[in-house]
Amino acid sequence: MQPLIEYWFNLNRRQLLRSAAAGGLAFLGGTALQQLLAADQPGAASGGRPGLPGLPHFAPKARRVIYLYMEGAPSQLDTWDYKPNLAEKFDVDLPPSVRGTQRLTGMTSGQARLPIAPTMFNFTRHPNAENGLWVSDLLKRTGAMAHELCLVRSMTTEQINHGPGITFMQTGHQIPGRPAVGAWLSYGLGSESHDLPSFVVMISQGRGQMQALFSHLWGAGFLPGEHQGVQFRAASDPVLFLNDPPGMRRDDRRKVLDLIGELNRRQADRNGDSEVLARIAQYEMAYRLQASVPELTDFGSETEDTLDLYGPDVRKPGTFAYNCLLARRMAERGVRFIQLYHRGWDHHGSVPRDLPLQCEDVDQAQAALLADLRRRGLLDETLVVWGSEFGRTVYCQGNLTRMQYGRDHHPRCFSVWLAGGGIQRGISFGQTDEFSYNVAENPVNAHDLHATMLHCLGIDHQRFTHKSQGLDFRLSGVEPARVLQEILA
């Protein structure tokens, strides 16, 4: 009895439709049944893989996402949240009324004082955005693109440590095991590319303290395994073993994969295991990557003007600049979700030294990405998101008077920005208090951000669910989440 129960539990949609066809479910109609079966086949759509029936729910503004994730949590006070009046409070203890009952991490809970550390960096007001957007001079090139940005200053989270904080921002849940945002979009909307994965991950190394990154951040969770992110290596050879072994011709490889695929399909028909179908899809994608990746990573077709736009590091595989240009090339080729992680933003004791270096790594490249997408007509259909897991404290960690200080984790407020498909240009949203310690206006959490991202892609987050272990899960969680209508174009 147990094997039979497991069989029916694992029965997937394709098998159900085949069984229905064999059993003669006349009410479906032969033509309708054939259409359902055809839609469920990988690569059924011209040039890509179809998504779920009925998606998108409404006309999307964006077709894809590029998510620039600053792993480690940049200080909002030194980048985006301009607080000039804090200068007069230098080395004054943070008032207890501002902190309230907030818990501190073990890194500053033992400090005798919590002295306020105003930013030591200059800010410039960029009049090309609504009301003139103040941006740190550490991000001067990005600031010059303020007319494209929607800056959200009022992000907030409950996670105070990196592991659960990053996991929450990437999957909507602080405990590992849920699908990443990119996996959800691959599952729901499919792929526009026949030759590249629908969800690609790239990682660049920064010049500050690093936090670990784990594959669950781009995993598929309870979704079929084919939707997990494909990590490109930070090297000149981003995907290993692209070439066939010596003595094997391309048509021989095709015959081998056809035979393996047929054996896997028979196995899937017998046991109803969806992971076997995912294995078939991954073999096929690997075959197509052999031809598509070398062309994708060959920048020979790029003009010198374009390469100069991204900066000198664009020629170095694995750098943030290289990955930004690669992201634009992926966007052109139909990759649905492109995730860039830049590590090294965990500045507990090194804000004066390391923050300028981190900003130097990303400033020119991310500004170039926006400009390049705009001039190629891609930005209006590409949603670009920049953010991290939380913010940084206004009080210092370390020796403030010697300028050897950092900032501790701060979940109560931080900044993200969005640009492109479906988002208003040149605006800011939300406010923090005078200490950049608490949200004063329009709080936004990760589920709100996810709901808004889905909306830009034509998805109603409340209707986009997947049943697992008897429960209907969704990216935006069970708590009320709202689409940020105020920032939509």
C-alpha positions in Angstrom: 0.0 0.0 0.0 2.8 2.5 0.9 4.4 2.4 -2.6 1.0 3.1 -4.1 0.4 6.0 -1.8 3.9 7.4 -2.7 3.1 7.0 -6.4 -0.1 9.0 -6.3 1.6 11.6 -4.0 4.3 12.2 -6.6 2.0 12.1 -9.6 2.8 15.2 -11.7 0.7 17.2 -14.0 2.0 15.7 -17.2 1.2 12.2 -16.0 -2.3 13.2 -14.9 -3.0 14.6 -18.3 -1.7 11.5 -20.0 -3.8 9.3 -17.8 -6.8 11.5 -18.5 -6.2 11.2 -22.2 -5.8 7.4 -22.0 -9.0 7.2 -19.9 -11.0 9.1 -22.4 -12.0 12.2 -20.4 -14.3 13.5 -23.1 -15.2 16.7 -21.3 -11.7 18.0 -21.8 -12.0 17.5 -25.6 -9.1 16.2 -27.7 -7.9 19.6 -28.9 -7.9 21.1 -25.5 -6.0 18.1 -24.1 -3.4 18.3 -26.8 -2.8 22.0 -26.1 -2.3 21.3 -22.4 0.1 18.5 -23.1 2.0 20.6 -25.6 2.2 23.6 -23.2 3.8 21.3 -20.6 6.7 20.3 -22.8 10.1 22.0 -22.3 10.8 24.4 -25.1 7.2 24.3 -26.3 7.1 28.1 -26.7 9.1 29.5 -29.7 12.6 30.3 -28.5 12.1 29.4 -24.8 10.2 27.5 -22.2 6.6 28.4 -21.3 5.5 29.3 -17.8 2.3 28.4 -15.9 -1.0 28.6 -17.7 -2.7 31.9 -16.9 0.5 33.8 -16.2 1.1 36.6 -16.4 -2.2 37.7 -14.7 -2.1 41.0 -16.5 0.0 43.0 -19.0 3.5 43.3 -17.5 5.7 46.3 -17.6 8.9 44.3 -17.1 10.0 41.1 -18.8 13.0 40.4 -16.7 14.9 41.3 -13.5 18.5 42.2 -12.8 19.0 42.1 -9.0 22.2 43.8 -7.7 22.7 42.5 -4.2 25.3 44.2 -2.0 26.0 41.3 0.4 27.1 42.4 3.9 24.8 45.5 4.2 26.1 48.9 3.1 25.6 51.8 5.5 22.6 53.8 4.3 24.0 56.8 6.3 27.1 57.0 4.1 25.4 56.3 0.8 21.7 57.2 0.3 20.2 58.6 3.6 21.5 62.1 3.9 21.4 63.5 7.5 23.4 66.7 7.5 22.1 67.7 11.0 23.9 64.8 12.6 27.2 66.6 12.3 26.4 68.6 15.4 25.8 65.4 17.3 29.2 63.9 16.7 30.3 61.6 19.6 27.0 62.3 21.5 25.3 59.1 22.8 22.3 57.9 20.9 19.2 58.9 23.0 17.5 55.9 24.7 14.2 57.2 23.4 15.4 56.6 19.8 16.7 53.1 20.4 13.8 52.0 22.5 13.8 48.3 23.3 15.7 47.2 20.3 18.1 44.4 20.9 21.8 44.9 19.9 24.1 42.3 18.4 26.9 40.8 20.6 29.3 43.1 18.7 28.1 46.3 20.4 25.9 45.2 23.3 29.0 45.3 25.5 30.0 48.8 24.6 29.9 51.4 27.4 28.6 54.0 25.0 26.7 54.2 21.7 28.3 57.4 20.3 26.8 58.9 17.1 29.0 58.8 14.1 27.8 61.2 11.4 28.9 60.4 7.9 32.4 61.6 7.0 31.6 61.6 3.3 30.2 64.5 1.2 26.8 64.3 -0.5 25.7 66.0 -3.7 22.2 67.0 -4.6 21.3 65.8 -8.1 18.7 68.1 -9.6 17.8 65.6 -12.4 15.6 63.8 -9.9 12.4 64.9 -8.1 13.2 67.4 -5.3 16.9 66.9 -6.0 18.1 63.5 -4.7 21.0 63.6 -2.3 23.6 60.9 -3.0 27.0 60.3 -1.4 29.9 61.3 -3.5 31.2 57.7 -3.1 28.5 56.9 -5.6 28.8 59.9 -7.8 28.3 58.1 -11.1 25.2 56.4 -9.8 24.0 59.7 -8.5 24.3 61.1 -12.0 21.7 58.5 -13.0 19.3 59.7 -10.3 16.7 60.5 -13.0 16.3 56.8 -13.5 16.1 55.8 -9.8 13.3 55.2 -7.4 15.1 55.4 -4.0 13.3 53.6 -1.2 14.7 54.9 2.1 12.2 53.1 4.4 13.1 49.4 4.1 12.8 47.5 7.3 13.3 43.9 8.5 13.2 41.8 11.6 16.4 39.9 10.8 19.5 41.2 12.6 22.1 38.7 11.4 23.4 38.1 7.9 22.4 34.5 7.4 18.7 34.8 8.0 18.7 38.4 6.7 20.0 37.5 3.3 17.8 34.4 3.1 14.8 36.5 3.9 15.5 39.1 1.2 16.2 36.4 -1.4 13.4 33.8 -0.6 10.8 35.6 1.6 11.6 33.4 4.6 14.5 33.5 7.1 14.9 29.7 7.2 16.7 28.1 4.2 14.6 25.8 2.0 12.2 28.1 0.2 12.5 29.0 -3.5 14.5 32.1 -4.4 12.8 35.0 -6.2 14.5 33.9 -9.4 13.2 30.4 -9.1 9.7 31.6 -8.5 9.9 33.7 -11.7 11.4 30.9 -13.7 8.6 28.6 -12.5 5.8 31.1 -13.1 6.9 32.8 -16.3 9.2 30.3 -17.9 12.1 31.4 -20.1 12.4 33.6 -23.2 15.7 32.0 -24.0 16.1 28.5 -25.6 19.9 28.4 -25.0 20.5 30.0 -21.6 19.0 29.3 -18.1 16.1 31.4 -17.0 17.9 32.1 -13.7 21.6 32.9 -13.6 23.7 33.9 -10.6 27.1 35.7 -10.6 29.3 36.6 -7.6 32.1 39.2 -7.4 34.5 39.6 -4.6 34.7 42.9 -2.8 37.5 44.5 -0.7 36.0 44.4 2.8 34.9 41.7 5.3 33.1 38.9 3.6 30.0 36.9 4.6 29.4 33.4 3.3 27.1 32.8 0.4 25.2 29.5 0.2 23.5 27.9 -2.8 20.1 27.9 -1.0 20.0 31.6 -1.8 19.4 30.7 -5.4 17.8 27.3 -4.8 14.4 26.0 -6.1 13.2 24.8 -2.7 10.0 22.8 -3.2 9.7 23.9 -6.9 11.0 21.6 -9.6 14.8 21.5 -9.6 15.1 22.9 -13.1 14.2 26.3 -11.7 17.2 26.7 -9.4 19.7 29.4 -10.3 22.7 28.4 -12.4 25.9 29.9 -11.0 28.4 31.2 -13.4 32.0 30.9 -12.1 34.0 34.1 -11.4 36.6 33.0 -14.0 37.4 33.2 -17.7 35.6 29.8 -18.0 32.2 30.5 -16.3 30.9 27.1 -17.0 33.2 24.0 -16.7 33.4 21.2 -19.2 31.8 23.0 -22.1 33.9 21.1 -24.7 33.1 17.5 -25.6 35.7 14.9 -24.6 38.4 14.1 -27.2 37.0 11.8 -29.9 33.4 12.7 -29.3 31.6 14.5 -32.1 28.7 16.9 -31.6 26.2 14.5 -33.2 27.5 11.6 -31.0 26.8 13.8 -27.9 23.3 14.4 -29.2 22.6 10.6 -29.6 23.9 9.9 -26.1 21.6 12.6 -24.6 18.6 11.3 -26.6 19.1 7.8 -25.2 19.6 9.1 -21.7 16.5 11.3 -22.0 14.4 8.4 -23.2 15.5 6.2 -20.2 14.8 9.1 -17.9 11.3 9.6 -19.4 10.5 6.0 -18.9 11.7 6.3 -15.3 9.5 9.3 -14.7 6.5 7.5 -16.2 7.0 4.7 -13.8 7.6 6.5 -10.5 6.1 10.0 -11.0 9.2 11.7 -9.7 9.3 15.3 -11.1 13.0 15.5 -10.3 13.7 13.0 -13.1 12.0 15.4 -15.5 14.2 18.2 -14.1 17.2 16.0 -14.8 16.2 15.8 -18.4 15.8 19.5 -18.7 19.2 20.1 -17.1 20.9 17.7 -19.5 19.3 19.5 -22.4 20.3 22.9 -21.1 23.9 21.8 -20.6 24.0 20.7 -24.2 22.8 24.1 -25.4 25.2 25.9 -23.1 28.1 24.4 -25.0 27.2 26.7 -27.9 25.6 29.7 -26.2 28.1 30.4 -23.3 31.2 31.0 -25.5 29.2 33.5 -27.6 27.7 35.1 -24.5 31.0 35.7 -22.8 32.8 36.9 -25.9 32.9 40.7 -25.6 34.6 41.1 -29.0 31.4 42.5 -30.5 31.2 45.3 -27.9 32.4 48.7 -29.0 35.3 50.4 -27.2 32.8 53.1 -26.1 30.7 50.5 -24.3 33.7 48.8 -22.6 34.9 52.2 -21.5 31.5 53.0 -20.1 31.7 50.1 -17.7 35.3 50.9 -16.6 38.7 49.2 -16.7 37.6 46.2 -14.7 35.1 45.1 -17.4 37.9 43.1 -19.1 38.6 41.1 -15.9 36.3 38.0 -15.6 34.5 37.8 -12.2 34.6 41.5 -11.4 31.4 43.4 -10.7 32.0 45.5 -13.9 32.4 42.3 -16.0 29.3 40.8 -14.5 27.2 44.0 -15.1 28.1 43.9 -18.8 27.4 40.1 -18.9 24.0 40.9 -17.2 23.1 43.3 -20.0 24.1 40.7 -22.6 21.9 38.1 -20.8 19.0 40.5 -20.7 19.3 40.9 -24.5 19.2 37.1 -24.9 16.1 36.5 -22.8 17.4 35.4 -19.4 14.5 36.0 -17.0 16.3 36.7 -13.7 19.9 37.8 -13.4 21.3 37.9 -9.8 24.6 39.7 -9.1 26.1 39.4 -5.6 28.9 41.7 -4.7 30.6 40.7 -1.4 32.5 42.7 1.2 30.1 45.2 2.6 30.3 44.0 6.3 31.9 47.1 7.7 32.1 46.6 11.5 35.5 48.3 11.9 36.5 49.8 8.6 34.0 52.3 7.3 36.6 55.0 6.5 39.0 52.6 4.8 36.8 50.0 3.1 33.5 51.7 2.2 35.1 53.9 -0.4 36.8 50.9 -2.0 33.5 48.9 -2.1 31.7 51.9 -3.7 34.5 52.3 -6.2 34.0 48.6 -7.2 30.3 49.1 -8.1 29.6 52.8 -8.8 30.8 53.1 -12.4 29.6 49.6 -13.5 26.0 49.9 -12.1 25.6 53.4 -13.5 26.9 52.1 -16.9 24.4 49.2 -16.7 21.5 51.6 -16.3 22.8 53.9 -19.1 23.5 50.9 -21.4 20.1 49.4 -20.9 18.5 52.8 -21.6 20.3 53.5 -24.8 19.5 50.0 -26.1 15.8 50.4 -25.4 15.9 47.6 -22.7 15.5 49.5 -19.4 11.7 50.1 -19.7 11.2 46.3 -19.9 14.0 45.4 -17.4 13.4 45.9 -13.6 16.8 46.6 -11.9 16.9 46.3 -8.1 19.7 47.3 -5.8 19.8 46.4 -2.1 21.0 44.3 0.8 19.8 42.4 3.9 19.6 45.4 6.4 21.3 48.7 7.2 23.9 50.1 9.6 23.7 51.9 12.9 24.2 55.6 13.3 26.3 54.9 16.4 29.8 53.5 15.8 31.5 50.3 16.6 35.2 50.9 17.5 37.2 54.1 18.0 35.3 57.1 16.7 37.8 59.8 17.6 40.6 58.0 15.8 38.4 57.3 12.7 38.9 53.6 13.2 35.3 52.7 13.4 32.6 50.7 11.8 28.8 50.4 12.1 26.8 47.5 13.5 23.9 45.6 11.9 20.7 47.7 11.8 17.4 46.1 10.7 15.1 49.0 11.5 15.8 51.0 8.4 17.9 50.8 5.2 17.8 51.9 1.6 17.2 50.1 -1.7 16.6 51.5 -5.2 14.7 50.3 -8.2 14.8 51.4 -11.8 13.3 50.4 -15.1 10.2 48.4 -16.0 7.1 49.5 -14.2 8.8 52.0 -11.8 8.6 55.7 -11.7 11.7 57.6 -12.6 13.6 60.0 -10.4 11.6 59.8 -7.2 12.2 58.8 -3.6 9.8 57.0 -1.3 9.7 56.7 2.5 11.6 58.6 5.2 13.6 57.8 8.3 13.9 59.8 11.5 16.7 62.4 12.1 19.1 59.7 13.2 18.4 57.3 10.3 17.4 54.8 13.1 13.7 54.3 12.7 11.3 54.5 9.7 9.3 57.7 10.0 7.1 57.3 6.9 5.9 54.5 4.6 7.7 51.4 6.0 8.5 48.7 3.4 9.5 45.1 4.2 10.8 42.3 2.0 7.4 40.9 1.2 6.2 44.3 0.0 9.3 44.5 -2.2 8.7 41.0 -3.6 5.0 41.8 -4.2 6.0 45.0 -6.1 8.6 43.1 -8.2 6.0 40.5 -9.1 3.5 43.2 -10.0 5.9 44.8 -12.4 6.2 41.4 -14.1 2.4 41.1 -14.4 1.9 38.7 -11.4 -0.7 39.1 -8.6 1.4 38.0 -5.7 -1.7 36.7 -3.8 -2.7 34.4 -6.6 0.8 33.1 -7.4 1.1 30.0 -5.2 2.6 26.5 -5.1 1.2 23.7 -3.0 3.8 21.8 -1.0 3.1 19.4 1.9 -0.6 20.3 1.8 0.0 24.1 2.1 -0.2 26.9 -0.5 3.0 28.8 -0.4 3.7 32.1 -2.0 6.8 34.3 -2.3 5.1 37.2 -0.5 4.4 35.1 2.6 1.2 34.7 4.7 1.4 38.1 6.4 -0.3 41.0 4.6 2.0 42.3 1.9 1.3 45.3 -0.3 2.3 46.4 -3.8 3.9 49.8 -3.6 1.4 51.6 -5.8 3.0 54.9 -5.0 6.2 54.1 -6.9 4.6 52.4 -10.0 4.8 54.1 -13.3 
